[in-house]
Amino acid sequence: MSIQLVMSTKDGSSRAFEISEERTTIGSKRSCDLHVAIPAVAPLHCEITVNGNTVKLLNRAPQSETKLNDEIVQSAPLKNEDRVQIGPVEFTVNITDEETIIRRV
């Protein structure tokens, strides 16, 4: 399974971030795996965990909102094309089954 968070910018460009570890932290703290240098993002805002075929979003900043498809969540499973918002930043989840990729080749 391949997992990416795709961030779209106001100018229409996008940037993809690979999620390859069992635990990926997202926040404004430089030590986060995905560092988002925006004051509205908490130092450790949220994390994404991968356990087998289960991908999960966890809010790690009770004072800050983590949204999944416009709903505030504390913890929720992620699926392909979900939208994750932390502060003003929105990511689209891209989950590709590696078996599907192999079959296409």
MIDOSE-1310 file (N, C-alpha, C; in nm, 2 decimals, decimal comma, always signed):
residues 105
msiq	+0,09/-0,12/+0,00/+0,00/+0,00/+0,00/+0,09/+0,12/+0,00; +0,05/+0,22/-0,08/+0,13/+0,35/-0,09/+0,03/+0,46/-0,04; +0,08/+0,54/+0,04/+0,00/+0,65/+0,10/+0,07/+0,78/+0,08; -0,01/+0,88/+0,03/+0,05/+1,01/+0,01/-0,06/+1,11/+0,07
lvms	+0,00/+1,22/+0,12/-0,08/+1,34/+0,15/-0,05/+1,44/+0,04; -0,15/+1,49/-0,03/-0,13/+1,59/-0,14/-0,18/+1,72/-0,09; -0,09/+1,82/-0,08/-0,13/+1,95/-0,04/-0,14/+2,04/-0,17; -0,26/+2,10/-0,18/-0,28/+2,19/-0,29/-0,26/+2,34/-0,24
tkdg	-0,20/+2,42/-0,33/-0,17/+2,56/-0,29/-0,27/+2,65/-0,36; -0,28/+2,77/-0,32/-0,37/+2,87/-0,38/-0,34/+2,90/-0,53; -0,21/+2,88/-0,57/-0,17/+2,91/-0,71/-0,20/+2,79/-0,80; -0,26/+2,68/-0,74/-0,31/+2,57/-0,82/-0,20/+2,45/-0,83
ssra	-0,09/+2,48/-0,77/+0,01/+2,37/-0,77/-0,01/+2,27/-0,65; +0,05/+2,16/-0,65/+0,04/+2,07/-0,54/+0,17/+2,01/-0,51; +0,18/+1,95/-0,39/+0,30/+1,89/-0,34/+0,26/+1,76/-0,26; +0,32/+1,65/-0,30/+0,29/+1,52/-0,23/+0,39/+1,48/-0,13
feis	+0,34/+1,43/-0,02/+0,42/+1,38/+0,09/+0,40/+1,23/+0,11; +0,50/+1,15/+0,10/+0,49/+1,01/+0,12/+0,47/+0,98/+0,27; +0,38/+0,89/+0,30/+0,36/+0,84/+0,44/+0,42/+0,70/+0,43; +0,54/+0,68/+0,48/+0,60/+0,55/+0,47/+0,63/+0,48/+0,61
eert	+0,61/+0,55/+0,71/+0,64/+0,49/+0,85/+0,51/+0,45/+0,91; +0,52/+0,37/+1,02/+0,40/+0,33/+1,09/+0,33/+0,45/+1,16; +0,41/+0,55/+1,20/+0,36/+0,67/+1,26/+0,43/+0,79/+1,20; +0,35/+0,89/+1,15/+0,40/+1,01/+1,09/+0,33/+1,13/+1,17
tigs	+0,42/+1,21/+1,23/+0,37/+1,33/+1,30/+0,36/+1,45/+1,21; +0,26/+1,53/+1,23/+0,24/+1,65/+1,15/+0,22/+1,77/+1,25; +0,30/+1,88/+1,23/+0,28/+1,99/+1,31/+0,39/+2,10/+1,28; +0,38/+2,21/+1,36/+0,47/+2,32/+1,33/+0,61/+2,30/+1,40
krsc	+0,62/+2,20/+1,48/+0,75/+2,18/+1,55/+0,85/+2,11/+1,44; +0,97/+2,16/+1,44/+1,06/+2,12/+1,34/+1,09/+1,97/+1,34; +1,07/+1,91/+1,46/+1,10/+1,77/+1,47/+0,99/+1,68/+1,41; +0,88/+1,74/+1,37/+0,77/+1,66/+1,32/+0,81/+1,60/+1,18
dlhv	+0,76/+1,49/+1,15/+0,79/+1,42/+1,02/+0,75/+1,51/+0,91; +0,63/+1,57/+0,92/+0,58/+1,66/+0,82/+0,57/+1,80/+0,89; +0,66/+1,88/+0,86/+0,67/+2,01/+0,93/+0,59/+2,12/+0,85; +0,49/+2,18/+0,92/+0,41/+2,28/+0,86/+0,44/+2,41/+0,93
aipa	+0,51/+2,50/+0,87/+0,56/+2,62/+0,94/+0,45/+2,73/+0,93; +0,34/+2,71/+1,00/+0,23/+2,81/+1,00/+0,19/+2,82/+1,14; +0,18/+2,95/+1,20/+0,14/+2,97/+1,34/+0,01/+2,90/+1,38; -0,09/+2,89/+1,29/-0,22/+2,83/+1,32/-0,21/+2,68/+1,34
vapl	-0,10/+2,62/+1,31/-0,08/+2,47/+1,32/+0,00/+2,45/+1,46; -0,06/+2,36/+1,54/+0,00/+2,33/+1,67/+0,14/+2,26/+1,65; +0,22/+2,27/+1,75/+0,36/+2,21/+1,74/+0,35/+2,06/+1,71; +0,26/+1,99/+1,77/+0,23/+1,85/+1,74/+0,08/+1,84/+1,72
hcei	+0,04/+1,87/+1,60/-0,10/+1,89/+1,57/-0,18/+1,75/+1,56; -0,12/+1,66/+1,47/-0,19/+1,53/+1,46/-0,08/+1,43/+1,41; -0,13/+1,31/+1,40/-0,04/+1,20/+1,35/-0,12/+1,11/+1,26; -0,06/+1,04/+1,18/-0,12/+0,93/+1,09/-0,05/+0,81/+1,13
tvng	-0,13/+0,70/+1,16/-0,07/+0,57/+1,19/-0,11/+0,47/+1,08; -0,02/+0,38/+1,06/-0,05/+0,27/+0,96/-0,02/+0,14/+1,03; -0,13/+0,06/+1,03/-0,12/-0,07/+1,09/-0,18/-0,17/+0,99; -0,09/-0,24/+0,92/-0,14/-0,33/+0,81/-0,21/-0,25/+0,71
ntvk	-0,34/-0,28/+0,68/-0,42/-0,20/+0,58/-0,50/-0,09/+0,65; -0,48/-0,07/+0,78/-0,56/+0,04/+0,84/-0,48/+0,16/+0,86; -0,53/+0,27/+0,81/-0,47/+0,40/+0,81/-0,56/+0,49/+0,90; -0,50/+0,55/+1,00/-0,58/+0,63/+1,10/-0,52/+0,77/+1,13
llnr	-0,61/+0,86/+1,14/-0,58/+1,00/+1,18/-0,61/+1,02/+1,32; -0,51/+1,08/+1,40/-0,53/+1,11/+1,54/-0,49/+1,25/+1,57; -0,58/+1,32/+1,63/-0,56/+1,46/+1,68/-0,47/+1,45/+1,80; -0,36/+1,53/+1,80/-0,27/+1,53/+1,92/-0,27/+1,67/+1,99
apqs	-0,35/+1,76/+1,94/-0,36/+1,89/+2,00/-0,50/+1,92/+2,04; -0,54/+1,89/+2,16/-0,68/+1,91/+2,20/-0,73/+2,05/+2,18; -0,64/+2,15/+2,19/-0,68/+2,29/+2,18/-0,69/+2,33/+2,03; -0,65/+2,25/+1,94/-0,65/+2,28/+1,79/-0,74/+2,17/+1,72
etkl	-0,81/+2,22/+1,62/-0,90/+2,13/+1,54/-0,82/+2,06/+1,43; -0,86/+1,93/+1,42/-0,82/+1,85/+1,31/-0,94/+1,81/+1,24; -0,96/+1,84/+1,11/-1,08/+1,81/+1,04/-1,06/+1,70/+0,94; -1,16/+1,61/+0,93/-1,16/+1,51/+0,82/-1,29/+1,53/+0,75
ndei	-1,28/+1,57/+0,62/-1,39/+1,59/+0,53/-1,49/+1,69/+0,60; -1,43/+1,80/+0,65/-1,50/+1,91/+0,71/-1,56/+1,88/+0,85; -1,54/+1,77/+0,91/-1,58/+1,73/+1,04/-1,47/+1,73/+1,14; -1,48/+1,79/+1,26/-1,38/+1,79/+1,36/-1,37/+1,65/+1,41
vqsa	-1,25/+1,59/+1,42/-1,23/+1,46/+1,47/-1,12/+1,45/+1,57; -1,13/+1,35/+1,66/-1,02/+1,32/+1,75/-0,94/+1,20/+1,70; -1,01/+1,11/+1,64/-0,95/+0,99/+1,59/-1,05/+0,94/+1,48; -1,00/+0,90/+1,36/-1,08/+0,85/+1,26/-1,00/+0,77/+1,16
plkn	-1,06/+0,67/+1,10/-0,99/+0,59/+0,99/-0,98/+0,68/+0,86; -0,88/+0,66/+0,79/-0,86/+0,74/+0,66/-0,88/+0,65/+0,54; -0,94/+0,70/+0,44/-0,96/+0,62/+0,31/-0,91/+0,71/+0,20; -0,90/+0,65/+0,08/-0,86/+0,73/-0,04/-0,95/+0,84/-0,06
edrv	-0,89/+0,96/-0,10/-0,96/+1,08/-0,14/-1,02/+1,16/-0,02; -1,00/+1,11/+0,11/-1,04/+1,19/+0,22/-0,96/+1,32/+0,22; -1,02/+1,43/+0,28/-0,96/+1,56/+0,30/-0,93/+1,58/+0,45; -0,80/+1,61/+0,48/-0,76/+1,63/+0,61/-0,72/+1,78/+0,62
qigp	-0,77/+1,85/+0,72/-0,74/+1,99/+0,73/-0,68/+2,02/+0,87; -0,57/+2,08/+0,88/-0,50/+2,13/+1,00/-0,48/+2,27/+0,99; -0,54/+2,35/+1,07/-0,53/+2,50/+1,05/-0,58/+2,53/+0,91; -0,51/+2,62/+0,84/-0,55/+2,66/+0,70/-0,50/+2,56/+0,59
veft	-0,43/+2,46/+0,63/-0,37/+2,37/+0,53/-0,46/+2,24/+0,51; -0,49/+2,21/+0,38/-0,57/+2,10/+0,35/-0,49/+2,00/+0,27; -0,50/+1,87/+0,30/-0,44/+1,76/+0,23/-0,54/+1,67/+0,18; -0,52/+1,61/+0,06/-0,60/+1,50/+0,01/-0,53/+1,38/+0,03
vnit	-0,59/+1,27/+0,08/-0,53/+1,14/+0,11/-0,54/+1,06/-0,02; -0,42/+1,01/-0,06/-0,41/+0,93/-0,18/-0,35/+0,79/-0,13; -0,44/+0,69/-0,13/-0,40/+0,55/-0,09/-0,41/+0,47/-0,22; -0,30/+0,40/-0,25/-0,30/+0,32/-0,37/-0,26/+0,18/-0,33
deet	-0,34/+0,08/-0,37/-0,31/-0,06/-0,34/-0,19/-0,10/-0,43; -0,08/-0,15/-0,37/+0,03/-0,19/-0,45/+0,00/-0,30/-0,55; -0,10/-0,39/-0,52/-0,13/-0,50/-0,61/-0,19/-0,44/-0,73; -0,27/-0,33/-0,72/-0,33/-0,27/-0,84/-0,22/-0,21/-0,92
iirr	-0,12/-0,15/-0,86/-0,01/-0,09/-0,94/+0,07/-0,20/-1,02; +0,09/-0,31/-0,95/+0,16/-0,42/-1,02/+0,08/-0,48/-1,13; -0,05/-0,49/-1,12/-0,13/-0,54/-1,23/-0,13/-0,45/-1,35; -0,12/-0,32/-1,33/-0,12/-0,23/-1,44/+0,00/-0,23/-1,52
v	+0,11/-0,28/-1,46/+0,24/-0,28/-1,53/+0,25/-0,39/-1,64
